[in-house]
Amino acid sequence: MHTECNPQPMVCGGYLEDKAMFGFLRKVWVQLSGFLHDTVDNLSDAGRTARQAIRELDGQIREAEESVTDVSAELRLMQHEHEKATEAASKWGRVAKTAADSGDRTSAVEAVQQQVQAEELASSYKANVTRLAPMLEQLKARLSDLRQKKLEMQHKTSVLDARSKVAKAESRAARYLGNVGEKPGVDFDELERRVDRQEAKAAALADMAQDKAALDVNKRRQDYSRKDAISEKLQALGLMPVGDSQPVQIPLGVGEKKHAG
């Protein structure tokens, strides 16, 4: 079954439902995000935040230490290569001189070429050492600063922890002192009103019972008076002996037959 679309405007029912659901989900997400942020704020602690900053600083210190180690190793290698190239240049210089002294021009030329190449290589290594040495010192200084900063942060964190604990204790004490003397959680006025209603209801029931008992007494008295009156009338008719307090049971029609005889 196809959903009919309204041509004016060109909007389908399904689209409206999807849009409404999207709006609902967006509101839920906003409320949930707000709740989570409030929860994080309530759980936030100055000391915890400072300790996290120290952990991040530890990461920077490790990176700086790795950089210092790498650059220092590279600098040592360059210095070693520079020494080797310098020694090679000196050696080839001695070879060239010996060949020249002996009249071996070819060997002297080859030795000189090797000497020049060694000197160029030594010069290159020296340039690298000159460039890396200041960088290594800067890295060491930066590492020292980071370590000093960590010590300061650790000290400040300890102080913040102590201050935070004191502040929390003061807040709890203040809330307690502010609540001293206030009414407890039980509303005694309402309890008294409830007991008053119970007592009033009990008194009303007692009055009703007394009234009912009085009615029963009056009824019994009325019954006794009625019996006495019946007895007197029966005695007057000769249907009951004098002095008999109990009226006799007279069968229906007996009085009439006796009267007729």
C-alpha positions as CSV (number, residue, x, y, z in Angstrom):
1,M,0.0,0.0,0.0
2,H,1.5,3.3,-1.1
3,T,1.5,6.4,1.1
4,E,-0.4,9.2,-0.4
5,C,1.5,12.5,-0.7
6,N,-0.1,15.9,-0.3
7,P,0.7,18.0,-3.4
8,Q,0.4,21.3,-1.5
9,P,3.0,21.3,-0.1
10,M,4.9,18.3,-1.6
11,V,5.5,16.5,1.7
12,C,4.8,12.8,2.4
13,G,3.5,11.4,5.6
14,G,6.5,9.2,6.0
15,Y,8.8,12.2,5.7
16,L,6.9,14.0,8.4
17,E,7.2,11.0,10.7
18,D,11.0,10.7,10.0
19,K,11.4,14.4,10.7
20,A,9.5,14.2,14.0
21,M,11.5,11.2,15.1
22,F,14.8,13.0,14.2
23,G,13.7,16.0,16.3
24,F,12.8,13.7,19.2
25,L,16.2,11.9,19.0
26,R,18.0,15.2,18.9
27,K,16.3,16.4,22.0
28,V,17.1,13.1,23.8
29,W,20.8,13.5,22.7
30,V,20.9,17.0,24.0
31,Q,19.5,16.0,27.4
32,L,21.8,13.0,27.6
33,S,24.8,15.1,26.7
34,G,23.9,17.7,29.3
35,F,23.5,15.0,31.9
36,L,26.9,13.5,31.1
37,H,28.5,16.9,31.2
38,D,26.9,17.6,34.6
39,T,28.0,14.3,35.9
40,V,31.6,14.9,34.7
41,D,31.6,18.4,36.4
42,N,30.3,16.9,39.6
43,L,33.0,14.2,39.6
44,S,35.7,16.7,38.6
45,D,38.5,17.0,41.2
46,A,41.3,19.5,41.1
47,G,43.9,17.0,42.3
48,R,42.7,14.4,39.7
49,T,43.0,17.0,36.9
50,A,46.5,18.0,38.0
51,R,47.6,14.4,38.1
52,Q,46.3,13.9,34.6
53,A,48.4,17.0,33.5
54,I,51.5,15.3,35.1
55,R,50.8,12.1,33.2
56,E,50.7,14.1,30.0
57,L,53.9,15.9,31.0
58,D,55.5,12.5,31.5
59,G,54.7,11.7,27.9
60,Q,56.5,14.8,26.8
61,I,59.5,14.0,28.9
62,R,59.7,10.5,27.4
63,E,59.6,12.0,23.9
64,A,62.3,14.5,24.9
65,E,64.5,11.8,26.3
66,E,64.1,9.7,23.2
67,S,65.1,12.8,21.1
68,V,68.1,13.5,23.2
69,T,69.2,9.8,23.0
70,D,68.8,9.7,19.2
71,V,70.6,13.1,18.6
72,S,73.4,12.2,21.0
73,A,73.9,8.8,19.3
74,E,74.0,10.5,15.9
75,L,76.4,13.1,17.2
76,R,78.8,10.5,18.6
77,L,78.7,8.7,15.2
78,M,79.5,11.9,13.3
79,Q,82.4,12.6,15.7
80,H,83.7,9.1,15.2
81,E,83.5,9.3,11.4
82,H,85.1,12.8,11.5
83,E,88.0,11.3,13.5
84,K,88.3,8.4,11.1
85,A,88.3,10.7,8.0
86,T,90.8,13.0,9.6
87,E,93.1,10.1,10.4
88,A,92.7,8.8,6.8
89,A,93.5,12.1,5.3
90,S,96.7,12.3,7.5
91,K,97.6,8.8,6.4
92,W,97.2,9.5,2.7
93,G,99.2,12.7,3.1
94,R,102.1,10.6,4.5
95,V,101.8,8.1,1.7
96,A,101.9,10.9,-0.9
97,K,105.0,12.4,0.6
98,T,106.7,9.0,0.7
99,A,105.8,8.4,-2.9
100,A,107.0,11.9,-4.0
101,D,110.3,11.4,-2.1
102,S,110.9,8.2,-3.9
103,G,110.1,9.7,-7.3
104,D,106.9,7.7,-7.7
105,R,104.7,10.4,-9.2
106,T,101.8,8.2,-10.0
107,S,101.5,6.8,-6.6
108,A,102.0,10.3,-5.1
109,V,99.1,11.7,-7.2
110,E,96.8,8.8,-6.2
111,A,97.7,9.3,-2.6
112,V,97.0,13.0,-2.8
113,Q,93.6,12.3,-4.4
114,Q,92.7,9.9,-1.5
115,Q,93.9,12.6,0.9
116,V,91.7,15.2,-0.6
117,Q,88.6,13.0,-0.5
118,A,89.3,12.1,3.1
119,E,89.7,15.7,4.0
120,E,86.4,16.6,2.3
121,L,84.6,13.7,4.1
122,A,86.1,14.9,7.4
123,S,85.0,18.5,6.7
124,S,81.4,17.2,6.0
125,Y,81.3,15.3,9.3
126,K,82.7,18.3,11.1
127,A,79.9,20.4,9.7
128,N,77.3,17.9,10.8
129,V,78.8,17.8,14.3
130,T,78.8,21.6,14.5
131,R,75.1,21.7,13.5
132,L,74.0,18.8,15.8
133,A,75.9,19.8,19.0
134,P,73.9,23.0,19.7
135,M,70.6,21.1,19.0
136,L,71.6,18.5,21.5
137,E,72.3,21.1,24.1
138,Q,68.9,22.7,23.4
139,L,67.2,19.3,23.8
140,K,69.0,18.7,27.0
141,A,68.0,22.1,28.4
142,R,64.4,21.5,27.3
143,L,64.4,18.1,29.0
144,S,65.8,19.6,32.2
145,D,63.0,22.3,32.1
146,L,60.4,19.6,31.7
147,R,61.7,17.6,34.6
148,Q,61.8,20.7,36.8
149,K,58.3,21.6,35.7
150,K,57.2,18.1,36.7
151,L,58.6,18.5,40.1
152,E,56.8,21.8,40.5
153,M,53.5,20.3,39.3
154,Q,53.9,17.4,41.7
155,H,54.3,19.9,44.6
156,K,51.4,22.0,43.4
157,T,49.3,18.8,43.0
158,S,50.0,17.8,46.6
159,V,49.0,21.3,47.8
160,L,45.8,21.2,45.7
161,D,44.9,17.8,47.0
162,A,45.2,19.0,50.6
163,R,43.2,22.2,49.8
164,S,40.6,20.2,48.0
165,K,40.1,17.8,50.9
166,V,39.9,20.7,53.4
167,A,37.4,22.5,51.2
168,K,35.2,19.3,51.0
169,A,35.4,18.8,54.7
170,E,34.4,22.5,55.3
171,S,31.5,22.1,52.9
172,R,30.2,19.0,54.7
173,A,30.6,20.7,58.0
174,A,28.8,23.9,56.8
175,R,25.9,21.8,55.4
176,Y,25.6,20.0,58.7
177,L,25.7,23.1,60.7
178,G,23.2,24.7,58.4
179,N,20.8,21.8,59.0
180,V,21.2,21.8,62.8
181,G,18.0,22.8,64.6
182,E,15.8,22.3,61.5
183,K,12.7,20.1,61.6
184,P,13.5,16.4,61.0
185,G,12.1,14.6,58.0
186,V,8.9,13.6,60.0
187,D,6.1,16.2,60.1
188,F,5.0,16.0,63.7
189,D,2.2,18.5,63.2
190,E,0.7,16.3,60.5
191,L,1.1,13.3,62.9
192,E,-0.7,15.2,65.6
193,R,-3.6,16.1,63.3
194,R,-3.8,12.5,62.3
195,V,-4.0,11.3,65.9
196,D,-6.6,14.1,66.6
197,R,-8.8,12.7,63.8
198,Q,-8.4,9.2,65.1
199,E,-9.4,10.3,68.6
200,A,-12.4,12.3,67.3
201,K,-13.5,9.2,65.3
202,A,-13.2,7.0,68.3
203,A,-15.2,9.5,70.5
204,A,-17.9,9.6,67.8
205,L,-18.1,5.8,67.8
206,A,-18.3,5.7,71.6
207,D,-21.2,8.3,71.5
208,M,-23.0,6.2,69.0
209,A,-22.5,3.0,71.1
210,Q,-23.9,4.9,74.2
211,D,-26.9,6.1,72.3
212,K,-27.6,2.6,71.0
213,A,-27.3,1.2,74.5
214,A,-29.7,3.8,75.9
215,L,-32.2,2.9,73.1
216,D,-31.9,-0.8,74.1
217,V,-32.6,0.0,77.8
218,N,-35.6,2.2,76.9
219,K,-36.8,-0.6,74.6
220,R,-36.6,-3.1,77.4
221,R,-38.4,-0.9,79.8
222,Q,-41.1,-0.4,77.2
223,D,-41.3,-4.2,76.8
224,Y,-41.7,-4.6,80.5
225,S,-44.4,-2.0,80.7
226,R,-46.2,-3.6,77.8
227,K,-46.1,-7.0,79.6
228,D,-47.4,-5.5,82.8
229,A,-50.3,-3.9,80.9
230,I,-51.1,-7.2,79.2
231,S,-51.0,-9.0,82.5
232,E,-53.4,-6.6,84.1
233,K,-55.8,-6.8,81.3
234,L,-55.6,-10.6,81.3
235,Q,-56.3,-10.7,85.0
236,A,-59.3,-8.4,84.6
237,L,-60.6,-10.9,82.0
238,G,-60.0,-13.8,84.4
239,L,-57.5,-15.3,82.0
240,M,-54.5,-15.1,84.3
241,P,-54.3,-15.9,88.1
242,V,-53.6,-13.1,90.4
243,G,-49.9,-13.0,91.4
244,D,-48.7,-14.8,88.2
245,S,-46.2,-12.5,86.5
246,Q,-46.1,-14.5,83.4
247,P,-48.9,-14.1,80.9
248,V,-50.5,-17.3,79.8
249,Q,-50.6,-18.3,76.2
250,I,-54.2,-18.1,75.1
251,P,-55.2,-20.1,72.0
252,L,-56.9,-18.1,69.4
253,G,-60.7,-17.9,70.0
254,V,-60.7,-19.3,73.6
255,G,-61.7,-16.0,75.2
256,E,-64.6,-15.7,72.8
257,K,-65.9,-19.2,73.5
258,K,-65.7,-18.7,77.3
259,H,-67.5,-15.4,77.0
260,A,-70.2,-17.1,74.9
261,G,-70.9,-19.8,77.5
